[in-house]
């Protein structure tokens, strides 16, 4: 996954749009990758990715067997996190 850290104030609107589209494409790739492993949890996967990208925290709560740990591992692998 590409890390998007561009903060150059001299960017024109077309460049900003291109960077945003590239970021959205990367997010879609992460969600698709995790979706191959975790089924029926698209909203939770999306919210987890958002929490990570925002530098925030997430608490995953659910009954045993919902693949919470597998989902976190899959998201981390798809985002190439350690």
mmCIF file of the N, C-alpha and C atoms, coordinates in Angstrom:
data_MODEL
# 
_entry.id   MODEL 
# 
loop_
_atom_site.group_PDB 
_atom_site.id 
_atom_site.type_symbol 
_atom_site.label_atom_id 
_atom_site.label_alt_id 
_atom_site.label_comp_id 
_atom_site.label_asym_id 
_atom_site.label_entity_id 
_atom_site.label_seq_id 
_atom_site.pdbx_PDB_ins_code 
_atom_site.Cartn_x 
_atom_site.Cartn_y 
_atom_site.Cartn_z 
_atom_site.occupancy 
_atom_site.B_iso_or_equiv 
_atom_site.pdbx_formal_charge 
_atom_site.auth_seq_id 
_atom_site.auth_comp_id 
_atom_site.auth_asym_id 
_atom_site.auth_atom_id 
_atom_site.pdbx_PDB_model_num 
ATOM 1   N N  . UNK A 1 1  ? 0.845   -1.169  0.000   1.00 0.00 ? 1  UNK A N  1 
ATOM 2   C CA . UNK A 1 1  ? 0.000   0.000   0.000   1.00 0.00 ? 1  UNK A CA 1 
ATOM 3   C C  . UNK A 1 1  ? 0.890   1.232   0.000   1.00 0.00 ? 1  UNK A C  1 
ATOM 4   N N  . UNK A 1 2  ? 0.506   2.230   -0.748  1.00 0.00 ? 2  UNK A N  1 
ATOM 5   C CA . UNK A 1 2  ? 1.242   3.478   -0.827  1.00 0.00 ? 2  UNK A CA 1 
ATOM 6   C C  . UNK A 1 2  ? 0.884   4.359   0.364   1.00 0.00 ? 2  UNK A C  1 
ATOM 7   N N  . UNK A 1 3  ? 1.879   4.995   0.944   1.00 0.00 ? 3  UNK A N  1 
ATOM 8   C CA . UNK A 1 3  ? 1.625   5.937   2.030   1.00 0.00 ? 3  UNK A CA 1 
ATOM 9   C C  . UNK A 1 3  ? 1.518   7.323   1.419   1.00 0.00 ? 3  UNK A C  1 
ATOM 10  N N  . UNK A 1 4  ? 0.374   7.964   1.613   1.00 0.00 ? 4  UNK A N  1 
ATOM 11  C CA . UNK A 1 4  ? 0.111   9.274   1.037   1.00 0.00 ? 4  UNK A CA 1 
ATOM 12  C C  . UNK A 1 4  ? 0.340   10.337  2.108   1.00 0.00 ? 4  UNK A C  1 
ATOM 13  N N  . UNK A 1 5  ? 1.436   11.082  1.976   1.00 0.00 ? 5  UNK A N  1 
ATOM 14  C CA . UNK A 1 5  ? 1.759   12.108  2.970   1.00 0.00 ? 5  UNK A CA 1 
ATOM 15  C C  . UNK A 1 5  ? 2.011   13.461  2.314   1.00 0.00 ? 5  UNK A C  1 
ATOM 16  N N  . UNK A 1 6  ? 1.489   13.678  1.145   1.00 0.00 ? 6  UNK A N  1 
ATOM 17  C CA . UNK A 1 6  ? 1.721   14.907  0.397   1.00 0.00 ? 6  UNK A CA 1 
ATOM 18  C C  . UNK A 1 6  ? 1.009   16.076  1.065   1.00 0.00 ? 6  UNK A C  1 
ATOM 19  N N  . UNK A 1 7  ? 1.760   17.103  1.420   1.00 0.00 ? 7  UNK A N  1 
ATOM 20  C CA . UNK A 1 7  ? 1.161   18.298  2.024   1.00 0.00 ? 7  UNK A CA 1 
ATOM 21  C C  . UNK A 1 7  ? 1.637   19.564  1.329   1.00 0.00 ? 7  UNK A C  1 
ATOM 22  N N  . UNK A 1 8  ? 2.096   19.461  0.110   1.00 0.00 ? 8  UNK A N  1 
ATOM 23  C CA . UNK A 1 8  ? 2.638   20.590  -0.639  1.00 0.00 ? 8  UNK A CA 1 
ATOM 24  C C  . UNK A 1 8  ? 1.521   21.578  -0.972  1.00 0.00 ? 8  UNK A C  1 
ATOM 25  N N  . UNK A 1 9  ? 1.588   22.819  -0.464  1.00 0.00 ? 9  UNK A N  1 
ATOM 26  C CA . UNK A 1 9  ? 0.530   23.799  -0.726  1.00 0.00 ? 9  UNK A CA 1 
ATOM 27  C C  . UNK A 1 9  ? 0.484   24.271  -2.179  1.00 0.00 ? 9  UNK A C  1 
ATOM 28  N N  . UNK A 1 10 ? 1.502   23.949  -2.964  1.00 0.00 ? 10 UNK A N  1 
ATOM 29  C CA . UNK A 1 10 ? 1.518   24.406  -4.353  1.00 0.00 ? 10 UNK A CA 1 
ATOM 30  C C  . UNK A 1 10 ? 0.775   23.453  -5.292  1.00 0.00 ? 10 UNK A C  1 
ATOM 31  N N  . UNK A 1 11 ? 0.170   22.414  -4.775  1.00 0.00 ? 11 UNK A N  1 
ATOM 32  C CA . UNK A 1 11 ? -0.566  21.480  -5.621  1.00 0.00 ? 11 UNK A CA 1 
ATOM 33  C C  . UNK A 1 11 ? -1.814  22.146  -6.185  1.00 0.00 ? 11 UNK A C  1 
ATOM 34  N N  . UNK A 1 12 ? -2.074  21.869  -7.441  1.00 0.00 ? 12 UNK A N  1 
ATOM 35  C CA . UNK A 1 12 ? -3.322  22.386  -8.002  1.00 0.00 ? 12 UNK A CA 1 
ATOM 36  C C  . UNK A 1 12 ? -4.438  21.374  -7.742  1.00 0.00 ? 12 UNK A C  1 
ATOM 37  N N  . UNK A 1 13 ? -5.657  21.758  -8.058  1.00 0.00 ? 13 UNK A N  1 
ATOM 38  C CA . UNK A 1 13 ? -6.806  20.913  -7.728  1.00 0.00 ? 13 UNK A CA 1 
ATOM 39  C C  . UNK A 1 13 ? -6.763  19.574  -8.453  1.00 0.00 ? 13 UNK A C  1 
ATOM 40  N N  . UNK A 1 14 ? -6.254  19.533  -9.666  1.00 0.00 ? 14 UNK A N  1 
ATOM 41  C CA . UNK A 1 14 ? -6.171  18.269  -10.400 1.00 0.00 ? 14 UNK A CA 1 
ATOM 42  C C  . UNK A 1 14 ? -5.219  17.299  -9.707  1.00 0.00 ? 14 UNK A C  1 
ATOM 43  N N  . UNK A 1 15 ? -4.118  17.813  -9.186  1.00 0.00 ? 15 UNK A N  1 
ATOM 44  C CA . UNK A 1 15 ? -3.168  16.958  -8.477  1.00 0.00 ? 15 UNK A CA 1 
ATOM 45  C C  . UNK A 1 15 ? -3.765  16.450  -7.165  1.00 0.00 ? 15 UNK A C  1 
ATOM 46  N N  . UNK A 1 16 ? -4.503  17.303  -6.490  1.00 0.00 ? 16 UNK A N  1 
ATOM 47  C CA . UNK A 1 16 ? -5.150  16.897  -5.241  1.00 0.00 ? 16 UNK A CA 1 
ATOM 48  C C  . UNK A 1 16 ? -6.176  15.806  -5.514  1.00 0.00 ? 16 UNK A C  1 
ATOM 49  N N  . UNK A 1 17 ? -6.953  15.975  -6.576  1.00 0.00 ? 17 UNK A N  1 
ATOM 50  C CA . UNK A 1 17 ? -7.943  14.966  -6.951  1.00 0.00 ? 17 UNK A CA 1 
ATOM 51  C C  . UNK A 1 17 ? -7.245  13.654  -7.292  1.00 0.00 ? 17 UNK A C  1 
ATOM 52  N N  . UNK A 1 18 ? -6.142  13.718  -8.021  1.00 0.00 ? 18 UNK A N  1 
ATOM 53  C CA . UNK A 1 18 ? -5.402  12.508  -8.385  1.00 0.00 ? 18 UNK A CA 1 
ATOM 54  C C  . UNK A 1 18 ? -4.878  11.793  -7.142  1.00 0.00 ? 18 UNK A C  1 
ATOM 55  N N  . UNK A 1 19 ? -4.359  12.548  -6.177  1.00 0.00 ? 19 UNK A N  1 
ATOM 56  C CA . UNK A 1 19 ? -3.879  11.944  -4.933  1.00 0.00 ? 19 UNK A CA 1 
ATOM 57  C C  . UNK A 1 19 ? -5.024  11.302  -4.150  1.00 0.00 ? 19 UNK A C  1 
ATOM 58  N N  . UNK A 1 20 ? -6.163  11.983  -4.105  1.00 0.00 ? 20 UNK A N  1 
ATOM 59  C CA . UNK A 1 20 ? -7.321  11.438  -3.394  1.00 0.00 ? 20 UNK A CA 1 
ATOM 60  C C  . UNK A 1 20 ? -7.818  10.163  -4.061  1.00 0.00 ? 20 UNK A C  1 
ATOM 61  N N  . UNK A 1 21 ? -7.851  10.151  -5.390  1.00 0.00 ? 21 UNK A N  1 
ATOM 62  C CA . UNK A 1 21 ? -8.288  8.955   -6.109  1.00 0.00 ? 21 UNK A CA 1 
ATOM 63  C C  . UNK A 1 21 ? -7.321  7.798   -5.893  1.00 0.00 ? 21 UNK A C  1 
ATOM 64  N N  . UNK A 1 22 ? -6.024  8.090   -5.838  1.00 0.00 ? 22 UNK A N  1 
ATOM 65  C CA . UNK A 1 22 ? -5.033  7.048   -5.573  1.00 0.00 ? 22 UNK A CA 1 
ATOM 66  C C  . UNK A 1 22 ? -5.217  6.482   -4.166  1.00 0.00 ? 22 UNK A C  1 
ATOM 67  N N  . UNK A 1 23 ? -5.488  7.352   -3.210  1.00 0.00 ? 23 UNK A N  1 
ATOM 68  C CA . UNK A 1 23 ? -5.716  6.895   -1.833  1.00 0.00 ? 23 UNK A CA 1 
ATOM 69  C C  . UNK A 1 23 ? -6.968  6.025   -1.754  1.00 0.00 ? 23 UNK A C  1 
ATOM 70  N N  . UNK A 1 24 ? -8.036  6.439   -2.438  1.00 0.00 ? 24 UNK A N  1 
ATOM 71  C CA . UNK A 1 24 ? -9.265  5.643   -2.449  1.00 0.00 ? 24 UNK A CA 1 
ATOM 72  C C  . UNK A 1 24 ? -9.046  4.289   -3.109  1.00 0.00 ? 24 UNK A C  1 
ATOM 73  N N  . UNK A 1 25 ? -8.238  4.259   -4.160  1.00 0.00 ? 25 UNK A N  1 
ATOM 74  C CA . UNK A 1 25 ? -7.931  2.989   -4.821  1.00 0.00 ? 25 UNK A CA 1 
ATOM 75  C C  . UNK A 1 25 ? -7.170  2.064   -3.877  1.00 0.00 ? 25 UNK A C  1 
ATOM 76  N N  . UNK A 1 26 ? -6.236  2.614   -3.116  1.00 0.00 ? 26 UNK A N  1 
ATOM 77  C CA . UNK A 1 26 ? -5.489  1.808   -2.144  1.00 0.00 ? 26 UNK A CA 1 
ATOM 78  C C  . UNK A 1 26 ? -6.417  1.269   -1.054  1.00 0.00 ? 26 UNK A C  1 
ATOM 79  N N  . UNK A 1 27 ? -7.335  2.094   -0.594  1.00 0.00 ? 27 UNK A N  1 
ATOM 80  C CA . UNK A 1 27 ? -8.286  1.654   0.432   1.00 0.00 ? 27 UNK A CA 1 
ATOM 81  C C  . UNK A 1 27 ? -9.175  0.542   -0.122  1.00 0.00 ? 27 UNK A C  1 
ATOM 82  N N  . UNK A 1 28 ? -9.617  0.683   -1.359  1.00 0.00 ? 28 UNK A N  1 
ATOM 83  C CA . UNK A 1 28 ? -10.443 -0.350  -1.985  1.00 0.00 ? 28 UNK A CA 1 
ATOM 84  C C  . UNK A 1 28 ? -9.676  -1.664  -2.101  1.00 0.00 ? 28 UNK A C  1 
ATOM 85  N N  . UNK A 1 29 ? -8.380  -1.592  -2.405  1.00 0.00 ? 29 UNK A N  1 
ATOM 86  C CA . UNK A 1 29 ? -7.561  -2.806  -2.487  1.00 0.00 ? 29 UNK A CA 1 
ATOM 87  C C  . UNK A 1 29 ? -7.475  -3.494  -1.131  1.00 0.00 ? 29 UNK A C  1 
ATOM 88  N N  . UNK A 1 30 ? -7.299  -2.710  -0.074  1.00 0.00 ? 30 UNK A N  1 
ATOM 89  C CA . UNK A 1 30 ? -7.236  -3.281  1.279   1.00 0.00 ? 30 UNK A CA 1 
ATOM 90  C C  . UNK A 1 30 ? -8.558  -3.968  1.610   1.00 0.00 ? 30 UNK A C  1 
ATOM 91  N N  . UNK A 1 31 ? -9.670  -3.282  1.354   1.00 0.00 ? 31 UNK A N  1 
ATOM 92  C CA . UNK A 1 31 ? -10.979 -3.854  1.656   1.00 0.00 ? 31 UNK A CA 1 
ATOM 93  C C  . UNK A 1 31 ? -11.236 -5.114  0.840   1.00 0.00 ? 31 UNK A C  1 
ATOM 94  N N  . UNK A 1 32 ? -10.824 -5.126  -0.422  1.00 0.00 ? 32 UNK A N  1 
ATOM 95  C CA . UNK A 1 32 ? -11.003 -6.312  -1.262  1.00 0.00 ? 32 UNK A CA 1 
ATOM 96  C C  . UNK A 1 32 ? -10.145 -7.467  -0.762  1.00 0.00 ? 32 UNK A C  1 
ATOM 97  N N  . UNK A 1 33 ? -8.927  -7.167  -0.366  1.00 0.00 ? 33 UNK A N  1 
ATOM 98  C CA . UNK A 1 33 ? -8.029  -8.199  0.148   1.00 0.00 ? 33 UNK A CA 1 
ATOM 99  C C  . UNK A 1 33 ? -8.598  -8.834  1.412   1.00 0.00 ? 33 UNK A C  1 
ATOM 100 N N  . UNK A 1 34 ? -9.070  -8.016  2.325   1.00 0.00 ? 34 UNK A N  1 
ATOM 101 C CA . UNK A 1 34 ? -9.648  -8.535  3.564   1.00 0.00 ? 34 UNK A CA 1 
ATOM 102 C C  . UNK A 1 34 ? -10.961 -9.256  3.261   1.00 0.00 ? 34 UNK A C  1 
ATOM 103 N N  . UNK A 1 35 ? -11.706 -8.768  2.286   1.00 0.00 ? 35 UNK A N  1 
ATOM 104 C CA . UNK A 1 35 ? -12.971 -9.385  1.906   1.00 0.00 ? 35 UNK A CA 1 
ATOM 105 C C  . UNK A 1 35 ? -12.833 -10.795 1.373   1.00 0.00 ? 35 UNK A C  1 
ATOM 106 N N  . UNK A 1 36 ? -11.641 -11.161 0.905   1.00 0.00 ? 36 UNK A N  1 
ATOM 107 C CA . UNK A 1 36 ? -11.401 -12.535 0.455   1.00 0.00 ? 36 UNK A CA 1 
ATOM 108 C C  . UNK A 1 36 ? -11.302 -13.500 1.632   1.00 0.00 ? 36 UNK A C  1 
ATOM 109 N N  . UNK A 1 37 ? -11.045 -12.959 2.819   1.00 0.00 ? 37 UNK A N  1 
ATOM 110 C CA . UNK A 1 37 ? -10.860 -13.788 4.014   1.00 0.00 ? 37 UNK A CA 1 
ATOM 111 C C  . UNK A 1 37 ? -12.050 -13.670 4.966   1.00 0.00 ? 37 UNK A C  1 
ATOM 112 N N  . UNK A 1 38 ? -12.574 -12.467 5.112   1.00 0.00 ? 38 UNK A N  1 
ATOM 113 C CA . UNK A 1 38 ? -13.663 -12.188 6.052   1.00 0.00 ? 38 UNK A CA 1 
ATOM 114 C C  . UNK A 1 38 ? -14.934 -11.906 5.253   1.00 0.00 ? 38 UNK A C  1 
ATOM 115 N N  . UNK A 1 39 ? -15.981 -12.684 5.518   1.00 0.00 ? 39 UNK A N  1 
ATOM 116 C CA . UNK A 1 39 ? -17.230 -12.547 4.775   1.00 0.00 ? 39 UNK A CA 1 
ATOM 117 C C  . UNK A 1 39 ? -18.313 -11.915 5.647   1.00 0.00 ? 39 UNK A C  1 
ATOM 118 N N  . UNK A 1 40 ? -19.094 -11.013 5.055   1.00 0.00 ? 40 UNK A N  1 
ATOM 119 C CA . UNK A 1 40 ? -20.247 -10.442 5.740   1.00 0.00 ? 40 UNK A CA 1 
ATOM 120 C C  . UNK A 1 40 ? -19.931 -9.390  6.786   1.00 0.00 ? 40 UNK A C  1 
ATOM 121 N N  . UNK A 1 41 ? -18.709 -8.885  6.813   1.00 0.00 ? 41 UNK A N  1 
ATOM 122 C CA . UNK A 1 41 ? -18.322 -7.890  7.810   1.00 0.00 ? 41 UNK A CA 1 
ATOM 123 C C  . UNK A 1 41 ? -17.761 -6.634  7.134   1.00 0.00 ? 41 UNK A C  1 
ATOM 124 N N  . UNK A 1 42 ? -18.294 -6.286  5.974   1.00 0.00 ? 42 UNK A N  1 
ATOM 125 C CA . UNK A 1 42 ? -17.751 -5.171  5.201   1.00 0.00 ? 42 UNK A CA 1 
ATOM 126 C C  . UNK A 1 42 ? -17.728 -3.868  5.990   1.00 0.00 ? 42 UNK A C  1 
ATOM 127 N N  . UNK A 1 43 ? -18.794 -3.600  6.723   1.00 0.00 ? 43 UNK A N  1 
ATOM 128 C CA . UNK A 1 43 ? -18.868 -2.361  7.495   1.00 0.00 ? 43 UNK A CA 1 
ATOM 129 C C  . UNK A 1 43 ? -17.803 -2.329  8.591   1.00 0.00 ? 43 UNK A C  1 
ATOM 130 N N  . UNK A 1 44 ? -17.613 -3.441  9.267   1.00 0.00 ? 44 UNK A N  1 
ATOM 131 C CA . UNK A 1 44 ? -16.610 -3.507  10.335  1.00 0.00 ? 44 UNK A CA 1 
ATOM 132 C C  . UNK A 1 44 ? -15.209 -3.359  9.756   1.00 0.00 ? 44 UNK A C  1 
ATOM 133 N N  . UNK A 1 45 ? -14.966 -3.990  8.617   1.00 0.00 ? 45 UNK A N  1 
ATOM 134 C CA . UNK A 1 45 ? -13.658 -3.872  7.957   1.00 0.00 ? 45 UNK A CA 1 
ATOM 135 C C  . UNK A 1 45 ? -13.406 -2.418  7.582   1.00 0.00 ? 45 UNK A C  1 
ATOM 136 N N  . UNK A 1 46 ? -14.396 -1.769  6.983   1.00 0.00 ? 46 UNK A N  1 
ATOM 137 C CA . UNK A 1 46 ? -14.241 -0.369  6.581   1.00 0.00 ? 46 UNK A CA 1 
ATOM 138 C C  . UNK A 1 46 ? -13.977 0.526   7.792   1.00 0.00 ? 46 UNK A C  1 
ATOM 139 N N  . UNK A 1 47 ? -14.722 0.328   8.858   1.00 0.00 ? 47 UNK A N  1 
ATOM 140 C CA . UNK A 1 47 ? -14.531 1.143   10.059  1.00 0.00 ? 47 UNK A CA 1 
ATOM 141 C C  . UNK A 1 47 ? -13.165 0.900   10.691  1.00 0.00 ? 47 UNK A C  1 
ATOM 142 N N  . UNK A 1 48 ? -12.677 -0.332  10.627  1.00 0.00 ? 48 UNK A N  1 
ATOM 143 C CA . UNK A 1 48 ? -11.348 -0.644  11.159  1.00 0.00 ? 48 UNK A CA 1 
ATOM 144 C C  . UNK A 1 48 ? -10.272 0.053   10.344  1.00 0.00 ? 48 UNK A C  1 
ATOM 145 N N  . UNK A 1 49 ? -10.397 0.010   9.029   1.00 0.00 ? 49 UNK A N  1 
ATOM 146 C CA . UNK A 1 49 ? -9.432  0.688   8.154   1.00 0.00 ? 49 UNK A CA 1 
ATOM 147 C C  . UNK A 1 49 ? -9.458  2.194   8.418   1.00 0.00 ? 49 UNK A C  1 
ATOM 148 N N  . UNK A 1 50 ? -10.638 2.764   8.564   1.00 0.00 ? 50 UNK A N  1 
ATOM 149 C CA . UNK A 1 50 ? -10.760 4.197   8.848   1.00 0.00 ? 50 UNK A CA 1 
ATOM 150 C C  . UNK A 1 50 ? -10.071 4.543   10.162  1.00 0.00 ? 50 UNK A C  1 
ATOM 151 N N  . UNK A 1 51 ? -10.287 3.730   11.188  1.00 0.00 ? 51 UNK A N  1 
ATOM 152 C CA . UNK A 1 51 ? -9.657  3.991   12.490  1.00 0.00 ? 51 UNK A CA 1 
ATOM 153 C C  . UNK A 1 51 ? -8.142  3.971   12.374  1.00 0.00 ? 51 UNK A C  1 
ATOM 154 N N  . UNK A 1 52 ? -7.610  3.016   11.617  1.00 0.00 ? 52 UNK A N  1 
ATOM 155 C CA . UNK A 1 52 ? -6.153  2.926   11.445  1.00 0.00 ? 52 UNK A CA 1 
ATOM 156 C C  . UNK A 1 52 ? -5.633  4.138   10.683  1.00 0.00 ? 52 UNK A C  1 
ATOM 157 N N  . UNK A 1 53 ? -6.289  4.488   9.582   1.00 0.00 ? 53 UNK A N  1 
ATOM 158 C CA . UNK A 1 53 ? -5.830  5.619   8.772   1.00 0.00 ? 53 UNK A CA 1 
ATOM 159 C C  . UNK A 1 53 ? -5.930  6.944   9.522   1.00 0.00 ? 53 UNK A C  1 
ATOM 160 N N  . UNK A 1 54 ? -6.913  7.043   10.411  1.00 0.00 ? 54 UNK A N  1 
ATOM 161 C CA . UNK A 1 54 ? -7.088  8.272   11.183  1.00 0.00 ? 54 UNK A CA 1 
ATOM 162 C C  . UNK A 1 54 ? -6.160  8.325   12.393  1.00 0.00 ? 54 UNK A C  1 
ATOM 163 N N  . UNK A 1 55 ? -5.423  7.251   12.619  1.00 0.00 ? 55 UNK A N  1 
ATOM 164 C CA . UNK A 1 55 ? -4.526  7.213   13.767  1.00 0.00 ? 55 UNK A CA 1 
ATOM 165 C C  . UNK A 1 55 ? -5.272  7.066   15.077  1.00 0.00 ? 55 UNK A C  1 
ATOM 166 N N  . UNK A 1 56 ? -6.475  6.523   14.991  1.00 0.00 ? 56 UNK A N  1 
ATOM 167 C CA . UNK A 1 56 ? -7.300  6.378   16.184  1.00 0.00 ? 56 UNK A CA 1 
ATOM 168 C C  . UNK A 1 56 ? -7.260  4.976   16.750  1.00 0.00 ? 56 UNK A C  1 
ATOM 169 N N  . UNK A 1 57 ? -8.226  4.707   17.591  1.00 0.00 ? 57 UNK A N  1 
ATOM 170 C CA . UNK A 1 57 ? -8.342  3.414   18.248  1.00 0.00 ? 57 UNK A CA 1 
ATOM 171 C C  . UNK A 1 57 ? -9.699  2.823   17.903  1.00 0.00 ? 57 UNK A C  1 
ATOM 172 N N  . UNK A 1 58 ? -9.776  1.499   17.960  1.00 0.00 ? 58 UNK A N  1 
ATOM 173 C CA . UNK A 1 58 ? -11.038 0.819   17.725  1.00 0.00 ? 58 UNK A CA 1 
ATOM 174 C C  . UNK A 1 58 ? -11.166 -0.315  18.729  1.00 0.00 ? 58 UNK A C  1 
ATOM 175 N N  . UNK A 1 59 ? -12.351 -0.522  19.226  1.00 0.00 ? 59 UNK A N  1 
ATOM 176 C CA . UNK A 1 59 ? -12.636 -1.631  20.119  1.00 0.00 ? 59 UNK A CA 1 
ATOM 177 C C  . UNK A 1 59 ? -13.584 -2.560  19.376  1.00 0.00 ? 59 UNK A C  1 
ATOM 178 N N  . UNK A 1 60 ? -13.119 -3.759  19.104  1.00 0.00 ? 60 UNK A N  1 
ATOM 179 C CA . UNK A 1 60 ? -13.935 -4.746  18.406  1.00 0.00 ? 60 UNK A CA 1 
ATOM 180 C C  . UNK A 1 60 ? -14.571 -5.656  19.443  1.00 0.00 ? 60 UNK A C  1 
ATOM 181 N N  . UNK A 1 61 ? -15.885 -5.610  19.519  1.00 0.00 ? 61 UNK A N  1 
ATOM 182 C CA . UNK A 1 61 ? -16.616 -6.379  20.512  1.00 0.00 ? 61 UNK A CA 1 
ATOM 183 C C  . UNK A 1 61 ? -17.555 -7.321  19.782  1.00 0.00 ? 61 UNK A C  1 
ATOM 184 N N  . UNK A 1 62 ? -17.606 -8.544  20.228  1.00 0.00 ? 62 UNK A N  1 
ATOM 185 C CA . UNK A 1 62 ? -18.518 -9.505  19.635  1.00 0.00 ? 62 UNK A CA 1 
ATOM 186 C C  . UNK A 1 62 ? -18.370 -10.849 20.305  1.00 0.00 ? 62 UNK A C  1 
ATOM 187 N N  . UNK A 1 63 ? -19.318 -11.711 20.025  1.00 0.00 ? 63 UNK A N  1 
ATOM 188 C CA . UNK A 1 63 ? -19.269 -13.056 20.597  1.00 0.00 ? 63 UNK A CA 1 
ATOM 189 C C  . UNK A 1 63 ? -18.104 -13.825 19.986  1.00 0.00 ? 63 UNK A C  1 
ATOM 190 N N  . UNK A 1 64 ? -17.622 -14.845 20.674  1.00 0.00 ? 64 UNK A N  1 
ATOM 191 C CA . UNK A 1 64 ? -16.533 -15.656 20.115  1.00 0.00 ? 64 UNK A CA 1 
ATOM 192 C C  . UNK A 1 64 ? -16.938 -16.259 18.765  1.00 0.00 ? 64 UNK A C  1 
ATOM 193 N N  . UNK A 1 65 ? -15.983 -16.330 17.872  1.00 0.00 ? 65 UNK A N  1 
ATOM 194 C CA . UNK A 1 65 ? -16.231 -16.963 16.581  1.00 0.00 ? 65 UNK A CA 1 
ATOM 195 C C  . UNK A 1 65 ? -16.553 -16.011 15.450  1.00 0.00 ? 65 UNK A C  1 
ATOM 196 N N  . UNK A 1 66 ? -16.506 -14.709 15.679  1.00 0.00 ? 66 UNK A N  1 
ATOM 197 C CA . UNK A 1 66 ? -16.808 -13.748 14.612  1.00 0.00 ? 66 UNK A CA 1 
ATOM 198 C C  . UNK A 1 66 ? -15.566 -13.333 13.825  1.00 0.00 ? 66 UNK A C  1 
ATOM 199 N N  . UNK A 1 67 ? -14.436 -13.961 14.100  1.00 0.00 ? 67 UNK A N  1 
ATOM 200 C CA . UNK A 1 67 ? -13.179 -13.729 13.357  1.00 0.00 ? 67 UNK A CA 1 
ATOM 201 C C  . UNK A 1 67 ? -12.611 -12.332 13.564  1.00 0.00 ? 67 UNK A C  1 
ATOM 202 N N  . UNK A 1 68 ? -12.765 -11.810 14.770  1.00 0.00 ? 68 UNK A N  1 
ATOM 203 C CA . UNK A 1 68 ? -12.226 -10.477 15.064  1.00 0.00 ? 68 UNK A CA 1 
ATOM 204 C C  . UNK A 1 68 ? -10.706 -10.459 14.930  1.00 0.00 ? 68 UNK A C  1 
ATOM 205 N N  . UNK A 1 69 ? -10.047 -11.441 15.521  1.00 0.00 ? 69 UNK A N  1 
ATOM 206 C CA . UNK A 1 69 ? -8.587  -11.502 15.452  1.00 0.00 ? 69 UNK A CA 1 
ATOM 207 C C  . UNK A 1 69 ? -8.124  -11.726 14.023  1.00 0.00 ? 69 UNK A C  1 
ATOM 208 N N  . UNK A 1 70 ? -8.780  -12.617 13.305  1.00 0.00 ? 70 UNK A N  1 
ATOM 209 C CA . UNK A 1 70 ? -8.425  -12.873 11.909  1.00 0.00 ? 70 UNK A CA 1 
ATOM 210 C C  . UNK A 1 70 ? -8.602  -11.612 11.066  1.00 0.00 ? 70 UNK A C  1 
ATOM 211 N N  . UNK A 1 71 ? -9.660  -10.846 11.336  1.00 0.00 ? 71 UNK A N  1 
ATOM 212 C CA . UNK A 1 71 ? -9.886  -9.618  10.583  1.00 0.00 ? 71 UNK A CA 1 
ATOM 213 C C  . UNK A 1 71 ? -8.767  -8.612  10.826  1.00 0.00 ? 71 UNK A C  1 
ATOM 214 N N  . UNK A 1 72 ? -8.391  -8.427  12.086  1.00 0.00 ? 72 UNK A N  1 
ATOM 215 C CA . UNK A 1 72 ? -7.330  -7.471  12.402  1.00 0.00 ? 72 UNK A CA 1 
ATOM 216 C C  . UNK A 1 72 ? -6.021  -7.909  11.760  1.00 0.00 ? 72 UNK A C  1 
ATOM 217 N N  . UNK A 1 73 ? -5.721  -9.192  11.821  1.00 0.00 ? 73 UNK A N  1 
ATOM 218 C CA . UNK A 1 73 ? -4.498  -9.696  11.180  1.00 0.00 ? 73 UNK A CA 1 
ATOM 219 C C  . UNK A 1 73 ? -4.553  -9.496  9.670   1.00 0.00 ? 73 UNK A C  1 
ATOM 220 N N  . UNK A 1 74 ? -5.710  -9.736  9.079   1.00 0.00 ? 74 UNK A N  1 
ATOM 221 C CA . UNK A 1 74 ? -5.858  -9.574  7.629   1.00 0.00 ? 74 UNK A CA 1 
ATOM 222 C C  . UNK A 1 74 ? -5.722  -8.113  7.211   1.00 0.00 ? 74 UNK A C  1 
ATOM 223 N N  . UNK A 1 75 ? -6.314  -7.205  7.979   1.00 0.00 ? 75 UNK A N  1 
ATOM 224 C CA . UNK A 1 75 ? -6.188  -5.775  7.683   1.00 0.00 ? 75 UNK A CA 1 
ATOM 225 C C  . UNK A 1 75 ? -4.729  -5.350  7.810   1.00 0.00 ? 75 UNK A C  1 
ATOM 226 N N  . UNK A 1 76 ? -4.075  -5.785  8.872   1.00 0.00 ? 76 UNK A N  1 
ATOM 227 C CA . UNK A 1 76 ? -2.665  -5.431  9.077   1.00 0.00 ? 76 UNK A CA 1 
ATOM 228 C C  . UNK A 1 76 ? -1.800  -5.956  7.937   1.00 0.00 ? 76 UNK A C  1 
ATOM 229 N N  . UNK A 1 77 ? -2.056  -7.177  7.505   1.00 0.00 ? 77 UNK A N  1 
ATOM 230 C CA . UNK A 1 77 ? -1.285  -7.747  6.394   1.00 0.00 ? 77 UNK A CA 1 
ATOM 231 C C  . UNK A 1 77 ? -1.551  -6.985  5.099   1.00 0.00 ? 77 UNK A C  1 
ATOM 232 N N  . UNK A 1 78 ? -2.817  -6.670  4.830   1.00 0.00 ? 78 UNK A N  1 
ATOM 233 C CA . UNK A 1 78 ? -3.166  -5.954  3.599   1.00 0.00 ? 78 UNK A CA 1 
ATOM 234 C C  . UNK A 1 78 ? -2.561  -4.554  3.574   1.00 0.00 ? 78 UNK A C  1 
ATOM 235 N N  . UNK A 1 79 ? -2.417  -3.939  4.761   1.00 0.00 ? 79 UNK A N  1 
ATOM 236 C CA . UNK A 1 79 ? -1.851  -2.590  4.846   1.00 0.00 ? 79 UNK A CA 1 
ATOM 237 C C  . UNK A 1 79 ? -0.343  -2.619  5.087   1.00 0.00 ? 79 UNK A C  1 
ATOM 238 N N  . UNK A 1 80 ? 0.198   -3.828  5.135   1.00 0.00 ? 80 UNK A N  1 
ATOM 239 C CA . UNK A 1 80 ? 1.635   -4.033  5.368   1.00 0.00 ? 80 UNK A CA 1 
ATOM 240 C C  . UNK A 1 80 ? 2.092   -3.373  6.669   1.00 0.00 ? 80 UNK A C  1 
ATOM 241 N N  . UNK A 1 81 ? 1.310   -3.596  7.710   1.00 0.00 ? 81 UNK A N  1 
ATOM 242 C CA . UNK A 1 81 ? 1.646   -3.072  9.031   1.00 0.00 ? 81 UNK A CA 1 
ATOM 243 C C  . UNK A 1 81 ? 2.372   -4.148  9.825   1.00 0.00 ? 81 UNK A C  1 
ATOM 244 N N  . UNK A 1 82 ? 3.071   -3.722  10.860  1.00 0.00 ? 82 UNK A N  1 
ATOM 245 C CA . UNK A 1 82 ? 3.772   -4.689  11.718  1.00 0.00 ? 82 UNK A CA 1 
ATOM 246 C C  . UNK A 1 82 ? 3.052   -4.842  13.028  1.00 0.00 ? 82 UNK A C  1 
# 
